[in-house]
């Protein structure tokens, strides 16, 4: 991953995998203006977190990761860090399989009239088997071409949404909120979804290690461009779909689409997007699980290729099993966003920076405290919402 373009593609693809699908529903939950404002805050906090991680990585060098930074800053919490990153990666990978499970049976039914292919566990199992070989690669740089395909596909999906908005009338039974909806407990339950959508922090270290020129100035430029690209893609997709479906929009807006040619093309592309995004989550997930293996089984087991392949296989089987169990996509977004994603993108970078033995600025110190407090708030409100059994869609 020697070039800035390659790093940008991999980082952007990690960010925009499945979270883009939830933005029309976020517009419905919060209202358009409020959703845009919350997305800006989440993107700014996530970008700050990425930059703080890069500042702290100067002490460790190219081999830095969240676990090693924890060893330098908060060694007593290193195991918790590894668990959080693993949960985030596993949860996001699972959301990809859930999305495909909702799209693939209907998509195949348009080409083949077969009861077997219309059976979700079967067609999803075939899909997972097809993409599994890519998941065993050792370097993210080898995935740059699949990532590029994913980014182009997402861009087309967004463009198709804008085209549909310009050529379709709004749903007749839908209502729209252009400012904000009345504040409710649903606001609290959905905050983690914004954090989820801007989290790519587990892969920033791979980018940092593999880029030929990984100076702070270059990394700052990469982080800024990636965050802005993700934000504008989210807003274009969210607004264009919400302005069509309004209050009738579903957590996976692709399920709102009519059965026409454009929808079929979008479904095909999104199945491809999920396939090329899946390995980008499993790779760091395996790395951090192997860190846990090292904590309890020693360095020899941590570096074992055989154990690593077993872990990858178990993760693949686990994501498939959860997907066919019928878990809701909105629930995955909320719980992963509020827990693992919040720790990775808001809480941990702030703690690392405040504990790091580096020159600090007043602005970054204040932003670190702000990100930390926002992270704690998102975590607590979502957990309380779930404990009170407030529906999360």
LINQUIQUI-V769172 format. One record per residue. N is the residue number from 0. SS is DSSP state (@ for helix, = for strand, . for the rest). Layout:
n->N ss->SS
n->N ss->SS
This chain:
n->0 ss->.
n->1 ss->.
n->2 ss->.
n->3 ss->@
n->4 ss->@
n->5 ss->@
n->6 ss->@
n->7 ss->@
n->8 ss->@
n->9 ss->@
n->10 ss->@
n->11 ss->@
n->12 ss->@
n->13 ss->@
n->14 ss->@
n->15 ss->@
n->16 ss->.
n->17 ss->.
n->18 ss->@
n->19 ss->@
n->20 ss->@
n->21 ss->@
n->22 ss->@
n->23 ss->@
n->24 ss->@
n->25 ss->@
n->26 ss->@
n->27 ss->@
n->28 ss->@
n->29 ss->@
n->30 ss->.
n->31 ss->@
n->32 ss->@
n->33 ss->@
n->34 ss->@
n->35 ss->@
n->36 ss->@
n->37 ss->@
n->38 ss->@
n->39 ss->@
n->40 ss->@
n->41 ss->@
n->42 ss->@
n->43 ss->@
n->44 ss->@
n->45 ss->@
n->46 ss->@
n->47 ss->@
n->48 ss->@
n->49 ss->@
n->50 ss->@
n->51 ss->@
n->52 ss->@
n->53 ss->@
n->54 ss->@
n->55 ss->@
n->56 ss->@
n->57 ss->.
n->58 ss->.
n->59 ss->.
n->60 ss->.
n->61 ss->.
n->62 ss->.
n->63 ss->.
n->64 ss->.
n->65 ss->@
n->66 ss->@
n->67 ss->@
n->68 ss->@
n->69 ss->@
n->70 ss->@
n->71 ss->@
n->72 ss->@
n->73 ss->.
n->74 ss->@
n->75 ss->@
n->76 ss->@
n->77 ss->@
n->78 ss->@
n->79 ss->@
n->80 ss->@
n->81 ss->@
n->82 ss->@
n->83 ss->@
n->84 ss->@
n->85 ss->@
n->86 ss->@
n->87 ss->@
n->88 ss->@
n->89 ss->@
n->90 ss->@
n->91 ss->@
n->92 ss->@
n->93 ss->@
n->94 ss->@
n->95 ss->@
n->96 ss->@
n->97 ss->@
n->98 ss->@
n->99 ss->@
n->100 ss->@
n->101 ss->@
n->102 ss->@
n->103 ss->@
n->104 ss->@
n->105 ss->@
n->106 ss->@
n->107 ss->@
n->108 ss->@
n->109 ss->.
n->110 ss->.
n->111 ss->.
n->112 ss->.
n->113 ss->.
n->114 ss->.
n->115 ss->.
n->116 ss->.
n->117 ss->.
n->118 ss->.
n->119 ss->@
n->120 ss->@
n->121 ss->@
n->122 ss->@
n->123 ss->@
n->124 ss->@
n->125 ss->@
n->126 ss->@
n->127 ss->@
n->128 ss->@
n->129 ss->@
n->130 ss->@
n->131 ss->@
n->132 ss->@
n->133 ss->@
n->134 ss->@
n->135 ss->@
n->136 ss->.
n->137 ss->.
n->138 ss->.
n->139 ss->@
n->140 ss->@
n->141 ss->@
n->142 ss->@
n->143 ss->@
n->144 ss->@
n->145 ss->@
n->146 ss->@
n->147 ss->@
n->148 ss->@
n->149 ss->@
n->150 ss->@
n->151 ss->@
n->152 ss->@
n->153 ss->@
n->154 ss->@
n->155 ss->@
n->156 ss->@
n->157 ss->@
n->158 ss->@
n->159 ss->@
n->160 ss->@
n->161 ss->@
n->162 ss->@
n->163 ss->@
n->164 ss->@
n->165 ss->@
n->166 ss->@
n->167 ss->.
n->168 ss->.
n->169 ss->.
n->170 ss->.
n->171 ss->.
n->172 ss->.
n->173 ss->.
n->174 ss->.
n->175 ss->.
n->176 ss->.
n->177 ss->.
n->178 ss->.
n->179 ss->.
n->180 ss->.
n->181 ss->.
n->182 ss->.
n->183 ss->.
n->184 ss->@
n->185 ss->@
n->186 ss->@
n->187 ss->@
n->188 ss->@
n->189 ss->.
n->190 ss->@
n->191 ss->@
n->192 ss->@
n->193 ss->@
n->194 ss->@
n->195 ss->@
n->196 ss->@
n->197 ss->.
n->198 ss->.
n->199 ss->.
n->200 ss->@
n->201 ss->@
n->202 ss->@
n->203 ss->@
n->204 ss->@
n->205 ss->@
n->206 ss->@
n->207 ss->@
n->208 ss->@
n->209 ss->@
n->210 ss->.
n->211 ss->.
n->212 ss->.
n->213 ss->.
n->214 ss->.
n->215 ss->@
n->216 ss->@
n->217 ss->@
n->218 ss->@
n->219 ss->@
n->220 ss->@
n->221 ss->@
n->222 ss->@
n->223 ss->@
n->224 ss->@
n->225 ss->@
n->226 ss->@
n->227 ss->@
n->228 ss->@
n->229 ss->@
n->230 ss->@
n->231 ss->@
n->232 ss->@
n->233 ss->@
n->234 ss->@
n->235 ss->@
n->236 ss->@
n->237 ss->@
n->238 ss->@
n->239 ss->@
n->240 ss->@
n->241 ss->@
n->242 ss->@
n->243 ss->@
n->244 ss->@
n->245 ss->@
n->246 ss->@
n->247 ss->@
n->248 ss->.
n->249 ss->.
n->250 ss->.
n->251 ss->.
n->252 ss->@
n->253 ss->@
n->254 ss->@
n->255 ss->@
n->256 ss->.
n->257 ss->.
n->258 ss->.
n->259 ss->.
n->260 ss->@
n->261 ss->@
n->262 ss->@
n->263 ss->@
n->264 ss->@
n->265 ss->@
n->266 ss->@
n->267 ss->@
n->268 ss->@
n->269 ss->@
n->270 ss->@
n->271 ss->@
n->272 ss->@
n->273 ss->@
n->274 ss->@
n->275 ss->@
n->276 ss->@
n->277 ss->@
n->278 ss->@
n->279 ss->@
n->280 ss->@
n->281 ss->@
n->282 ss->@
n->283 ss->@
n->284 ss->@
n->285 ss->@
n->286 ss->@
n->287 ss->@
n->288 ss->@
n->289 ss->@
n->290 ss->@
n->291 ss->@
n->292 ss->@
n->293 ss->@
n->294 ss->@
n->295 ss->@
n->296 ss->@
n->297 ss->.
n->298 ss->@
n->299 ss->@
n->300 ss->@
n->301 ss->@
n->302 ss->.
n->303 ss->.
n->304 ss->@
n->305 ss->@
n->306 ss->@
n->307 ss->@
n->308 ss->@
n->309 ss->@
n->310 ss->@
n->311 ss->@
n->312 ss->@
n->313 ss->@
n->314 ss->@
n->315 ss->@
n->316 ss->@
n->317 ss->@
n->318 ss->@
n->319 ss->@
n->320 ss->@
n->321 ss->@
n->322 ss->@
n->323 ss->@
n->324 ss->.
n->325 ss->.
n->326 ss->.
n->327 ss->.
n->328 ss->@
n->329 ss->@
n->330 ss->@
n->331 ss->@
n->332 ss->@
n->333 ss->@
n->334 ss->@
n->335 ss->@
n->336 ss->@
n->337 ss->@
n->338 ss->@
n->339 ss->@
n->340 ss->@
n->341 ss->@
n->342 ss->@
n->343 ss->@
n->344 ss->@
n->345 ss->@
n->346 ss->@
n->347 ss->@
n->348 ss->@
n->349 ss->@
n->350 ss->@
n->351 ss->@
n->352 ss->@
n->353 ss->@
n->354 ss->@
n->355 ss->.
n->356 ss->.
n->357 ss->.
n->358 ss->.
n->359 ss->.
n->360 ss->.
n->361 ss->@
n->362 ss->@
n->363 ss->@
n->364 ss->@
n->365 ss->@
n->366 ss->@
n->367 ss->@
n->368 ss->@
n->369 ss->@
n->370 ss->@
n->371 ss->@
n->372 ss->@
n->373 ss->@
n->374 ss->@
n->375 ss->@
n->376 ss->@
n->377 ss->@
n->378 ss->@
n->379 ss->@
n->380 ss->@
n->381 ss->@
n->382 ss->@
n->383 ss->@
n->384 ss->@
n->385 ss->@
n->386 ss->@
n->387 ss->.
n->388 ss->.
n->389 ss->.
n->390 ss->.
n->391 ss->.
n->392 ss->.
